[in-house]
């Protein structure tokens, strides 16, 4: 699969993420200081990938996340960016004895990382902080807050 860097850059701009073209074959999205998600278009299309700077974790084509029951979700590369922005795709870090071992992406509703933990391992999962995102006002969710079905208070 070839990644459309123009579409990635435009979507990132809309979502409040910063995309930087590093070369004709690579674009990086800075998720936070020192954490870049990199899209690479390789010479052979099947070798194109998405991964983190300095890490071994990566994926080709769609991101697939599963839960401990075997249910799963598959997300296209633009969906991954949209879901990072809405908080349903999260940044996951594996730490061993206080040192970062690996970064990956997980889906908030489809996480099975915990069953593979070993002694001395720590998993940190967090939502990406968007750079230019507007703060959304809390939405009322009870009839008393909205004034009931008629909308009157």
Secondary structure, DSSP 8 states (H G I E B T S, - for coil): ----HHHHHHHHHHHT-EEEEEETTEEEEEEETTEEEEEE--SSGGG-EEEETT-S-EESSSEEEE-TTS-EEEE-HHHHHHHHHHTSEEEEEEEETTEEEEEEEEETTB--GGGG--TTEEEEEE----SS---------SHHHHTSTT---
